[in-house]
Amino acid sequence: MHLITKDTPVLEVLHISPKARKIFADYGMNCIGCMGSATETVDSAARAHAVNVEELLKLLNAE
């Protein structure tokens, strides 16, 4: 399993974690179709959507 960090690009997260789309959507983060998802990191996306990045990372890295 890949460890998702604050610096992981959103697009990479979407490729490595099948549950990421739902998690992002649950937080109102429309990262699925966002043009910035290729270069935007989890941290910058979380900040842009006022989401606690540590909480988000726990969910994304949970098995």
CHARMM-style PDB file with segment names, atoms N, HN, CA, C and O in Angstrom:
ATOM      1  N   MET     1       0.837  -1.188   0.000  1.00  0.00      PROA
ATOM      2  CA  MET     1       0.000   0.000   0.000  1.00  0.00      PROA
ATOM      3  C   MET     1       0.877   1.245   0.000  1.00  0.00      PROA
ATOM      4  O   MET     1       1.912   1.292   0.664  1.00  0.00      PROA
ATOM      5  N   HSD     2       0.456   2.225  -0.735  1.00  0.00      PROA
ATOM      6  HN  HSD     2      -0.385   2.187  -1.274  1.00  0.00      PROA
ATOM      7  CA  HSD     2       1.166   3.497  -0.793  1.00  0.00      PROA
ATOM      8  C   HSD     2       0.727   4.377   0.371  1.00  0.00      PROA
ATOM      9  O   HSD     2      -0.458   4.432   0.701  1.00  0.00      PROA
ATOM     10  N   LEU     3       1.668   5.055   0.983  1.00  0.00      PROA
ATOM     11  HN  LEU     3       2.630   5.010   0.715  1.00  0.00      PROA
ATOM     12  CA  LEU     3       1.328   6.004   2.034  1.00  0.00      PROA
ATOM     13  C   LEU     3       1.012   7.346   1.379  1.00  0.00      PROA
ATOM     14  O   LEU     3       1.834   7.909   0.657  1.00  0.00      PROA
ATOM     15  N   ILE     4      -0.174   7.839   1.641  1.00  0.00      PROA
ATOM     16  HN  ILE     4      -0.842   7.382   2.228  1.00  0.00      PROA
ATOM     17  CA  ILE     4      -0.592   9.133   1.113  1.00  0.00      PROA
ATOM     18  C   ILE     4      -0.195  10.191   2.128  1.00  0.00      PROA
ATOM     19  O   ILE     4      -0.521  10.082   3.310  1.00  0.00      PROA
ATOM     20  N   THR     5       0.512  11.221   1.662  1.00  0.00      PROA
ATOM     21  HN  THR     5       0.776  11.310   0.702  1.00  0.00      PROA
ATOM     22  CA  THR     5       0.985  12.293   2.532  1.00  0.00      PROA
ATOM     23  C   THR     5       0.385  13.621   2.084  1.00  0.00      PROA
ATOM     24  O   THR     5      -0.335  13.690   1.088  1.00  0.00      PROA
ATOM     25  N   LYS     6       0.693  14.664   2.833  1.00  0.00      PROA
ATOM     26  HN  LYS     6       1.278  14.608   3.642  1.00  0.00      PROA
ATOM     27  CA  LYS     6       0.247  16.011   2.473  1.00  0.00      PROA
ATOM     28  C   LYS     6       0.746  16.415   1.094  1.00  0.00      PROA
ATOM     29  O   LYS     6       0.092  17.184   0.388  1.00  0.00      PROA
ATOM     30  N   ASP     7       1.918  15.888   0.710  1.00  0.00      PROA
ATOM     31  HN  ASP     7       2.449  15.264   1.283  1.00  0.00      PROA
ATOM     32  CA  ASP     7       2.550  16.287  -0.545  1.00  0.00      PROA
ATOM     33  C   ASP     7       2.169  15.418  -1.741  1.00  0.00      PROA
ATOM     34  O   ASP     7       2.644  15.659  -2.851  1.00  0.00      PROA
ATOM     35  N   THR     8       1.326  14.418  -1.534  1.00  0.00      PROA
ATOM     36  HN  THR     8       0.940  14.222  -0.633  1.00  0.00      PROA
ATOM     37  CA  THR     8       0.915  13.551  -2.633  1.00  0.00      PROA
ATOM     38  C   THR     8      -0.055  14.315  -3.538  1.00  0.00      PROA
ATOM     39  O   THR     8      -1.022  14.902  -3.051  1.00  0.00      PROA
ATOM     40  N   PRO     9       0.195  14.310  -4.844  1.00  0.00      PROA
ATOM     41  CA  PRO     9      -0.741  14.979  -5.755  1.00  0.00      PROA
ATOM     42  C   PRO     9      -2.112  14.304  -5.711  1.00  0.00      PROA
ATOM     43  O   PRO     9      -2.204  13.082  -5.597  1.00  0.00      PROA
ATOM     44  N   VAL    10      -3.167  15.098  -5.800  1.00  0.00      PROA
ATOM     45  HN  VAL    10      -3.093  16.091  -5.892  1.00  0.00      PROA
ATOM     46  CA  VAL    10      -4.531  14.578  -5.754  1.00  0.00      PROA
ATOM     47  C   VAL    10      -4.745  13.518  -6.832  1.00  0.00      PROA
ATOM     48  O   VAL    10      -5.361  12.486  -6.566  1.00  0.00      PROA
ATOM     49  N   LEU    11      -4.253  13.757  -8.029  1.00  0.00      PROA
ATOM     50  HN  LEU    11      -3.753  14.595  -8.245  1.00  0.00      PROA
ATOM     51  CA  LEU    11      -4.433  12.800  -9.121  1.00  0.00      PROA
ATOM     52  C   LEU    11      -3.816  11.450  -8.773  1.00  0.00      PROA
ATOM     53  O   LEU    11      -4.385  10.405  -9.091  1.00  0.00      PROA
ATOM     54  N   GLU    12      -2.667  11.467  -8.128  1.00  0.00      PROA
ATOM     55  HN  GLU    12      -2.205  12.316  -7.869  1.00  0.00      PROA
ATOM     56  CA  GLU    12      -2.021  10.217  -7.712  1.00  0.00      PROA
ATOM     57  C   GLU    12      -2.879   9.495  -6.672  1.00  0.00      PROA
ATOM     58  O   GLU    12      -3.027   8.273  -6.718  1.00  0.00      PROA
ATOM     59  N   VAL    13      -3.438  10.256  -5.741  1.00  0.00      PROA
ATOM     60  HN  VAL    13      -3.318  11.248  -5.704  1.00  0.00      PROA
ATOM     61  CA  VAL    13      -4.312   9.663  -4.720  1.00  0.00      PROA
ATOM     62  C   VAL    13      -5.493   8.974  -5.397  1.00  0.00      PROA
ATOM     63  O   VAL    13      -5.860   7.858  -5.028  1.00  0.00      PROA
ATOM     64  N   LEU    14      -6.079   9.628  -6.375  1.00  0.00      PROA
ATOM     65  HN  LEU    14      -5.781  10.534  -6.675  1.00  0.00      PROA
ATOM     66  CA  LEU    14      -7.223   9.054  -7.085  1.00  0.00      PROA
ATOM     67  C   LEU    14      -6.851   7.769  -7.811  1.00  0.00      PROA
ATOM     68  O   LEU    14      -7.691   6.884  -7.976  1.00  0.00      PROA
ATOM     69  N   HSD    15      -5.604   7.661  -8.245  1.00  0.00      PROA
ATOM     70  HN  HSD    15      -4.922   8.379  -8.112  1.00  0.00      PROA
ATOM     71  CA  HSD    15      -5.149   6.453  -8.938  1.00  0.00      PROA
ATOM     72  C   HSD    15      -4.828   5.317  -7.973  1.00  0.00      PROA
ATOM     73  O   HSD    15      -5.057   4.153  -8.301  1.00  0.00      PROA
ATOM     74  N   ILE    16      -4.306   5.628  -6.795  1.00  0.00      PROA
ATOM     75  HN  ILE    16      -4.120   6.574  -6.528  1.00  0.00      PROA
ATOM     76  CA  ILE    16      -3.858   4.562  -5.889  1.00  0.00      PROA
ATOM     77  C   ILE    16      -4.893   4.151  -4.854  1.00  0.00      PROA
ATOM     78  O   ILE    16      -4.748   3.098  -4.233  1.00  0.00      PROA
ATOM     79  N   SER    17      -5.932   4.949  -4.650  1.00  0.00      PROA
ATOM     80  HN  SER    17      -6.051   5.804  -5.155  1.00  0.00      PROA
ATOM     81  CA  SER    17      -6.919   4.645  -3.617  1.00  0.00      PROA
ATOM     82  C   SER    17      -8.327   4.619  -4.199  1.00  0.00      PROA
ATOM     83  O   SER    17      -8.876   5.666  -4.544  1.00  0.00      PROA
ATOM     84  N   PRO    18      -8.912   3.433  -4.309  1.00  0.00      PROA
ATOM     85  CA  PRO    18     -10.260   3.321  -4.859  1.00  0.00      PROA
ATOM     86  C   PRO    18     -11.306   4.111  -4.054  1.00  0.00      PROA
ATOM     87  O   PRO    18     -12.307   4.563  -4.610  1.00  0.00      PROA
ATOM     88  N   LYS    19     -11.073   4.272  -2.762  1.00  0.00      PROA
ATOM     89  HN  LYS    19     -10.260   3.905  -2.310  1.00  0.00      PROA
ATOM     90  CA  LYS    19     -12.047   4.959  -1.906  1.00  0.00      PROA
ATOM     91  C   LYS    19     -11.871   6.482  -1.897  1.00  0.00      PROA
ATOM     92  O   LYS    19     -12.701   7.192  -1.331  1.00  0.00      PROA
ATOM     93  N   ALA    20     -10.812   6.982  -2.510  1.00  0.00      PROA
ATOM     94  HN  ALA    20     -10.138   6.405  -2.969  1.00  0.00      PROA
ATOM     95  CA  ALA    20     -10.490   8.410  -2.462  1.00  0.00      PROA
ATOM     96  C   ALA    20     -11.589   9.276  -3.076  1.00  0.00      PROA
ATOM     97  O   ALA    20     -11.897  10.343  -2.545  1.00  0.00      PROA
ATOM     98  N   ARG    21     -12.170   8.843  -4.160  1.00  0.00      PROA
ATOM     99  HN  ARG    21     -11.920   7.977  -4.591  1.00  0.00      PROA
ATOM    100  CA  ARG    21     -13.219   9.645  -4.815  1.00  0.00      PROA
ATOM    101  C   ARG    21     -14.359   9.922  -3.845  1.00  0.00      PROA
ATOM    102  O   ARG    21     -14.826  11.056  -3.742  1.00  0.00      PROA
ATOM    103  N   LYS    22     -14.807   8.895  -3.138  1.00  0.00      PROA
ATOM    104  HN  LYS    22     -14.427   7.974  -3.222  1.00  0.00      PROA
ATOM    105  CA  LYS    22     -15.914   9.072  -2.195  1.00  0.00      PROA
ATOM    106  C   LYS    22     -15.489   9.947  -1.022  1.00  0.00      PROA
ATOM    107  O   LYS    22     -16.250  10.812  -0.588  1.00  0.00      PROA
ATOM    108  N   ILE    23     -14.293   9.735  -0.512  1.00  0.00      PROA
ATOM    109  HN  ILE    23     -13.674   9.033  -0.865  1.00  0.00      PROA
ATOM    110  CA  ILE    23     -13.810  10.539   0.618  1.00  0.00      PROA
ATOM    111  C   ILE    23     -13.739  12.011   0.222  1.00  0.00      PROA
ATOM    112  O   ILE    23     -14.229  12.873   0.951  1.00  0.00      PROA
ATOM    113  N   PHE    24     -13.140  12.301  -0.914  1.00  0.00      PROA
ATOM    114  HN  PHE    24     -12.742  11.601  -1.506  1.00  0.00      PROA
ATOM    115  CA  PHE    24     -13.075  13.688  -1.375  1.00  0.00      PROA
ATOM    116  C   PHE    24     -14.485  14.260  -1.548  1.00  0.00      PROA
ATOM    117  O   PHE    24     -14.750  15.388  -1.133  1.00  0.00      PROA
ATOM    118  N   ALA    25     -15.383  13.490  -2.155  1.00  0.00      PROA
ATOM    119  HN  ALA    25     -15.167  12.574  -2.492  1.00  0.00      PROA
ATOM    120  CA  ALA    25     -16.755  13.958  -2.386  1.00  0.00      PROA
ATOM    121  C   ALA    25     -17.486  14.206  -1.067  1.00  0.00      PROA
ATOM    122  O   ALA    25     -18.248  15.166  -0.954  1.00  0.00      PROA
ATOM    123  N   ASP    26     -17.262  13.351  -0.076  1.00  0.00      PROA
ATOM    124  HN  ASP    26     -16.643  12.571  -0.168  1.00  0.00      PROA
ATOM    125  CA  ASP    26     -17.900  13.529   1.231  1.00  0.00      PROA
ATOM    126  C   ASP    26     -17.514  14.858   1.877  1.00  0.00      PROA
ATOM    127  O   ASP    26     -18.275  15.413   2.670  1.00  0.00      PROA
ATOM    128  N   TYR    27     -16.334  15.364   1.536  1.00  0.00      PROA
ATOM    129  HN  TYR    27     -15.715  14.914   0.892  1.00  0.00      PROA
ATOM    130  CA  TYR    27     -15.862  16.639   2.074  1.00  0.00      PROA
ATOM    131  C   TYR    27     -16.152  17.814   1.132  1.00  0.00      PROA
ATOM    132  O   TYR    27     -15.706  18.935   1.376  1.00  0.00      PROA
ATOM    133  N   GLY    28     -16.894  17.551   0.067  1.00  0.00      PROA
ATOM    134  HN  GLY    28     -17.257  16.640  -0.131  1.00  0.00      PROA
ATOM    135  CA  GLY    28     -17.225  18.618  -0.875  1.00  0.00      PROA
ATOM    136  C   GLY    28     -16.059  19.003  -1.762  1.00  0.00      PROA
ATOM    137  O   GLY    28     -16.049  20.075  -2.368  1.00  0.00      PROA
ATOM    138  N   MET    29     -15.080  18.121  -1.834  1.00  0.00      PROA
ATOM    139  HN  MET    29     -15.088  17.250  -1.342  1.00  0.00      PROA
ATOM    140  CA  MET    29     -13.900  18.372  -2.662  1.00  0.00      PROA
ATOM    141  C   MET    29     -14.137  17.718  -4.022  1.00  0.00      PROA
ATOM    142  O   MET    29     -14.100  16.494  -4.145  1.00  0.00      PROA
ATOM    143  N   ASN    30     -14.374  18.518  -5.012  1.00  0.00      PROA
ATOM    144  HN  ASN    30     -14.404  19.513  -4.912  1.00  0.00      PROA
ATOM    145  CA  ASN    30     -14.665  17.998  -6.340  1.00  0.00      PROA
ATOM    146  C   ASN    30     -13.382  17.744  -7.116  1.00  0.00      PROA
ATOM    147  O   ASN    30     -13.195  18.249  -8.224  1.00  0.00      PROA
ATOM    148  N   CYS    31     -12.509  16.958  -6.518  1.00  0.00      PROA
ATOM    149  HN  CYS    31     -12.660  16.548  -5.619  1.00  0.00      PROA
ATOM    150  CA  CYS    31     -11.176  16.711  -7.077  1.00  0.00      PROA
ATOM    151  C   CYS    31     -11.198  15.761  -8.266  1.00  0.00      PROA
ATOM    152  O   CYS    31     -10.213  15.649  -8.995  1.00  0.00      PROA
ATOM    153  N   ILE    32     -12.302  15.091  -8.456  1.00  0.00      PROA
ATOM    154  HN  ILE    32     -13.102  15.182  -7.863  1.00  0.00      PROA
ATOM    155  CA  ILE    32     -12.375  14.094  -9.519  1.00  0.00      PROA
ATOM    156  C   ILE    32     -12.156  14.725 -10.887  1.00  0.00      PROA
ATOM    157  O   ILE    32     -11.403  14.197 -11.706  1.00  0.00      PROA
ATOM    158  N   GLY    33     -12.810  15.846 -11.132  1.00  0.00      PROA
ATOM    159  HN  GLY    33     -13.421  16.275 -10.467  1.00  0.00      PROA
ATOM    160  CA  GLY    33     -12.701  16.478 -12.439  1.00  0.00      PROA
ATOM    161  C   GLY    33     -11.926  17.772 -12.439  1.00  0.00      PROA
ATOM    162  O   GLY    33     -11.873  18.462 -13.457  1.00  0.00      PROA
ATOM    163  N   CYS    34     -11.330  18.111 -11.327  1.00  0.00      PROA
ATOM    164  HN  CYS    34     -11.373  17.551 -10.500  1.00  0.00      PROA
ATOM    165  CA  CYS    34     -10.621  19.376 -11.216  1.00  0.00      PROA
ATOM    166  C   CYS    34      -9.383  19.388 -12.107  1.00  0.00      PROA
ATOM    167  O   CYS    34      -8.606  18.433 -12.124  1.00  0.00      PROA
ATOM    168  N   MET    35      -9.214  20.469 -12.838  1.00  0.00      PROA
ATOM    169  HN  MET    35      -9.846  21.244 -12.824  1.00  0.00      PROA
ATOM    170  CA  MET    35      -8.047  20.570 -13.721  1.00  0.00      PROA
ATOM    171  C   MET    35      -6.751  20.644 -12.938  1.00  0.00      PROA
ATOM    172  O   MET    35      -5.700  20.269 -13.456  1.00  0.00      PROA
ATOM    173  N   GLY    36      -6.800  21.121 -11.700  1.00  0.00      PROA
ATOM    174  HN  GLY    36      -7.654  21.426 -11.279  1.00  0.00      PROA
ATOM    175  CA  GLY    36      -5.595  21.243 -10.893  1.00  0.00      PROA
ATOM    176  C   GLY    36      -5.196  19.959 -10.195  1.00  0.00      PROA
ATOM    177  O   GLY    36      -4.160  19.919  -9.532  1.00  0.00      PROA
ATOM    178  N   SER    37      -5.993  18.907 -10.328  1.00  0.00      PROA
ATOM    179  HN  SER    37      -6.835  18.940 -10.866  1.00  0.00      PROA
ATOM    180  CA  SER    37      -5.727  17.686  -9.582  1.00  0.00      PROA
ATOM    181  C   SER    37      -4.405  17.022  -9.956  1.00  0.00      PROA
ATOM    182  O   SER    37      -3.864  16.244  -9.170  1.00  0.00      PROA
ATOM    183  N   ALA    38      -3.887  17.314 -11.129  1.00  0.00      PROA
ATOM    184  HN  ALA    38      -4.327  17.946 -11.767  1.00  0.00      PROA
ATOM    185  CA  ALA    38      -2.619  16.713 -11.548  1.00  0.00      PROA
ATOM    186  C   ALA    38      -1.440  17.284 -10.774  1.00  0.00      PROA
ATOM    187  O   ALA    38      -0.447  16.591 -10.553  1.00  0.00      PROA
ATOM    188  N   THR    39      -1.542  18.536 -10.366  1.00  0.00      PROA
ATOM    189  HN  THR    39      -2.348  19.099 -10.546  1.00  0.00      PROA
ATOM    190  CA  THR    39      -0.416  19.172  -9.680  1.00  0.00      PROA
ATOM    191  C   THR    39      -0.739  19.584  -8.248  1.00  0.00      PROA
ATOM    192  O   THR    39       0.169  19.800  -7.446  1.00  0.00      PROA
ATOM    193  N   GLU    40      -2.020  19.694  -7.923  1.00  0.00      PROA
ATOM    194  HN  GLU    40      -2.758  19.518  -8.574  1.00  0.00      PROA
ATOM    195  CA  GLU    40      -2.412  20.109  -6.580  1.00  0.00      PROA
ATOM    196  C   GLU    40      -2.171  18.965  -5.591  1.00  0.00      PROA
ATOM    197  O   GLU    40      -2.470  17.806  -5.881  1.00  0.00      PROA
ATOM    198  N   THR    41      -1.631  19.304  -4.436  1.00  0.00      PROA
ATOM    199  HN  THR    41      -1.387  20.245  -4.200  1.00  0.00      PROA
ATOM    200  CA  THR    41      -1.369  18.291  -3.418  1.00  0.00      PROA
ATOM    201  C   THR    41      -2.591  18.129  -2.516  1.00  0.00      PROA
ATOM    202  O   THR    41      -3.509  18.948  -2.528  1.00  0.00      PROA
ATOM    203  N   VAL    42      -2.575  17.051  -1.735  1.00  0.00      PROA
ATOM    204  HN  VAL    42      -1.829  16.385  -1.725  1.00  0.00      PROA
ATOM    205  CA  VAL    42      -3.639  16.829  -0.760  1.00  0.00      PROA
ATOM    206  C   VAL    42      -3.728  18.030   0.183  1.00  0.00      PROA
ATOM    207  O   VAL    42      -4.823  18.490   0.503  1.00  0.00      PROA
ATOM    208  N   ASP    43      -2.590  18.528   0.620  1.00  0.00      PROA
ATOM    209  HN  ASP    43      -1.700  18.153   0.359  1.00  0.00      PROA
ATOM    210  CA  ASP    43      -2.561  19.660   1.543  1.00  0.00      PROA
ATOM    211  C   ASP    43      -3.180  20.909   0.924  1.00  0.00      PROA
ATOM    212  O   ASP    43      -4.014  21.557   1.557  1.00  0.00      PROA
ATOM    213  N   SER    44      -2.796  21.251  -0.275  1.00  0.00      PROA
ATOM    214  HN  SER    44      -2.119  20.724  -0.789  1.00  0.00      PROA
ATOM    215  CA  SER    44      -3.335  22.470  -0.889  1.00  0.00      PROA
ATOM    216  C   SER    44      -4.814  22.325  -1.205  1.00  0.00      PROA
ATOM    217  O   SER    44      -5.563  23.296  -1.091  1.00  0.00      PROA
ATOM    218  N   ALA    45      -5.250  21.139  -1.598  1.00  0.00      PROA
ATOM    219  HN  ALA    45      -4.642  20.350  -1.691  1.00  0.00      PROA
ATOM    220  CA  ALA    45      -6.673  20.914  -1.862  1.00  0.00      PROA
ATOM    221  C   ALA    45      -7.474  21.014  -0.571  1.00  0.00      PROA
ATOM    222  O   ALA    45      -8.556  21.601  -0.552  1.00  0.00      PROA
ATOM    223  N   ALA    46      -6.944  20.441   0.506  1.00  0.00      PROA
ATOM    224  HN  ALA    46      -6.065  19.965   0.491  1.00  0.00      PROA
ATOM    225  CA  ALA    46      -7.632  20.502   1.797  1.00  0.00      PROA
ATOM    226  C   ALA    46      -7.764  21.952   2.274  1.00  0.00      PROA
ATOM    227  O   ALA    46      -8.825  22.368   2.738  1.00  0.00      PROA
ATOM    228  N   ARG    47      -6.675  22.712   2.152  1.00  0.00      PROA
ATOM    229  HN  ARG    47      -5.813  22.374   1.775  1.00  0.00      PROA
ATOM    230  CA  ARG    47      -6.718  24.116   2.568  1.00  0.00      PROA
ATOM    231  C   ARG    47      -7.720  24.908   1.738  1.00  0.00      PROA
ATOM    232  O   ARG    47      -8.433  25.759   2.270  1.00  0.00      PROA
ATOM    233  N   ALA    48      -7.777  24.636   0.453  1.00  0.00      PROA
ATOM    234  HN  ALA    48      -7.197  23.945   0.021  1.00  0.00      PROA
ATOM    235  CA  ALA    48      -8.690  25.357  -0.437  1.00  0.00      PROA
ATOM    236  C   ALA    48     -10.158  25.070  -0.112  1.00  0.00      PROA
ATOM    237  O   ALA    48     -11.041  25.872  -0.414  1.00  0.00      PROA
ATOM    238  N   HSD    49     -10.400  23.911   0.510  1.00  0.00      PROA
ATOM    239  HN  HSD    49      -9.682  23.260   0.755  1.00  0.00      PROA
ATOM    240  CA  HSD    49     -11.769  23.527   0.845  1.00  0.00      PROA
ATOM    241  C   HSD    49     -12.032  23.551   2.350  1.00  0.00      PROA
ATOM    242  O   HSD    49     -13.038  23.015   2.814  1.00  0.00      PROA
ATOM    243  N   ALA    50     -11.126  24.175   3.115  1.00  0.00      PROA
ATOM    244  HN  ALA    50     -10.308  24.610   2.738  1.00  0.00      PROA
ATOM    245  CA  ALA    50     -11.271  24.293   4.576  1.00  0.00      PROA
ATOM    246  C   ALA    50     -11.488  22.939   5.244  1.00  0.00      PROA
ATOM    247  O   ALA    50     -12.344  22.791   6.117  1.00  0.00      PROA
ATOM    248  N   VAL    51     -10.696  21.950   4.817  1.00  0.00      PROA
ATOM    249  HN  VAL    51     -10.001  22.070   4.108  1.00  0.00      PROA
ATOM    250  CA  VAL    51     -10.765  20.595   5.356  1.00  0.00      PROA
ATOM    251  C   VAL    51      -9.523  20.345   6.202  1.00  0.00      PROA
ATOM    252  O   VAL    51      -8.420  20.740   5.823  1.00  0.00      PROA
ATOM    253  N   ASN    52      -9.700  19.695   7.340  1.00  0.00      PROA
ATOM    254  HN  ASN    52     -10.596  19.374   7.648  1.00  0.00      PROA
ATOM    255  CA  ASN    52      -8.579  19.331   8.202  1.00  0.00      PROA
ATOM    256  C   ASN    52      -7.759  18.261   7.489  1.00  0.00      PROA
ATOM    257  O   ASN    52      -8.238  17.145   7.288  1.00  0.00      PROA
ATOM    258  N   VAL    53      -6.540  18.588   7.108  1.00  0.00      PROA
ATOM    259  HN  VAL    53      -6.151  19.495   7.271  1.00  0.00      PROA
ATOM    260  CA  VAL    53      -5.727  17.685   6.300  1.00  0.00      PROA
ATOM    261  C   VAL    53      -5.343  16.419   7.071  1.00  0.00      PROA
ATOM    262  O   VAL    53      -5.243  15.346   6.475  1.00  0.00      PROA
ATOM    263  N   GLU    54      -5.128  16.524   8.370  1.00  0.00      PROA
ATOM    264  HN  GLU    54      -5.209  17.395   8.855  1.00  0.00      PROA
ATOM    265  CA  GLU    54      -4.754  15.336   9.148  1.00  0.00      PROA
ATOM    266  C   GLU    54      -5.911  14.343   9.197  1.00  0.00      PROA
ATOM    267  O   GLU    54      -5.702  13.136   9.076  1.00  0.00      PROA
ATOM    268  N   GLU    55      -7.119  14.844   9.370  1.00  0.00      PROA
ATOM    269  HN  GLU    55      -7.290  15.825   9.468  1.00  0.00      PROA
ATOM    270  CA  GLU    55      -8.308  13.992   9.376  1.00  0.00      PROA
ATOM    271  C   GLU    55      -8.490  13.335   8.009  1.00  0.00      PROA
ATOM    272  O   GLU    55      -8.800  12.147   7.914  1.00  0.00      PROA
ATOM    273  N   LEU    56      -8.296  14.115   6.966  1.00  0.00      PROA
ATOM    274  HN  LEU    56      -8.045  15.079   7.043  1.00  0.00      PROA
ATOM    275  CA  LEU    56      -8.412  13.607   5.601  1.00  0.00      PROA
ATOM    276  C   LEU    56      -7.381  12.513   5.331  1.00  0.00      PROA
ATOM    277  O   LEU    56      -7.705  11.480   4.745  1.00  0.00      PROA
ATOM    278  N   LEU    57      -6.152  12.738   5.755  1.00  0.00      PROA
ATOM    279  HN  LEU    57      -5.888  13.577   6.231  1.00  0.00      PROA
ATOM    280  CA  LEU    57      -5.101  11.741   5.552  1.00  0.00      PROA
ATOM    281  C   LEU    57      -5.393  10.440   6.297  1.00  0.00      PROA
ATOM    282  O   LEU    57      -5.119   9.356   5.784  1.00  0.00      PROA
ATOM    283  N   LYS    58      -5.947  10.545   7.501  1.00  0.00      PROA
ATOM    284  HN  LYS    58      -6.170  11.426   7.918  1.00  0.00      PROA
ATOM    285  CA  LYS    58      -6.307   9.331   8.244  1.00  0.00      PROA
ATOM    286  C   LYS    58      -7.304   8.494   7.460  1.00  0.00      PROA
ATOM    287  O   LYS    58      -7.175   7.272   7.385  1.00  0.00      PROA
ATOM    288  N   LEU    59      -8.289   9.147   6.882  1.00  0.00      PROA
ATOM    289  HN  LEU    59      -8.394  10.139   6.943  1.00  0.00      PROA
ATOM    290  CA  LEU    59      -9.292   8.425   6.096  1.00  0.00      PROA
ATOM    291  C   LEU    59      -8.696   7.845   4.825  1.00  0.00      PROA
ATOM    292  O   LEU    59      -8.981   6.702   4.469  1.00  0.00      PROA
ATOM    293  N   LEU    60      -7.874   8.622   4.144  1.00  0.00      PROA
ATOM    294  HN  LEU    60      -7.642   9.551   4.433  1.00  0.00      PROA
ATOM    295  CA  LEU    60      -7.287   8.155   2.888  1.00  0.00      PROA
ATOM    296  C   LEU    60      -6.318   6.993   3.096  1.00  0.00      PROA
ATOM    297  O   LEU    60      -6.171   6.141   2.220  1.00  0.00      PROA
ATOM    298  N   ASN    61      -5.656   6.958   4.255  1.00  0.00      PROA
ATOM    299  HN  ASN    61      -5.775   7.651   4.967  1.00  0.00      PROA
ATOM    300  CA  ASN    61      -4.675   5.904   4.526  1.00  0.00      PROA
ATOM    301  C   ASN    61      -5.250   4.729   5.310  1.00  0.00      PROA
ATOM    302  O   ASN    61      -4.549   3.742   5.534  1.00  0.00      PROA
ATOM    303  N   ALA    62      -6.509   4.817   5.731  1.00  0.00      PROA
ATOM    304  HN  ALA    62      -7.077   5.619   5.549  1.00  0.00      PROA
ATOM    305  CA  ALA    62      -7.125   3.705   6.461  1.00  0.00      PROA
ATOM    306  C   ALA    62      -7.327   2.526   5.504  1.00  0.00      PROA
ATOM    307  O   ALA    62      -7.671   2.696   4.334  1.00  0.00      PROA
ATOM    308  N   GLU    63      -7.105   1.349   6.036  1.00  0.00      PROA
ATOM    309  HN  GLU    63      -6.825   1.210   6.986  1.00  0.00      PROA
ATOM    310  CA  GLU    63      -7.278   0.154   5.198  1.00  0.00      PROA
ATOM    311  C   GLU    63      -8.707  -0.290   5.135  1.00  0.00      PROA
ATOM    312  OT1 GLU    63      -9.018  -1.279   4.471  1.00  0.00      PROA
TER     313      GLU     63
END
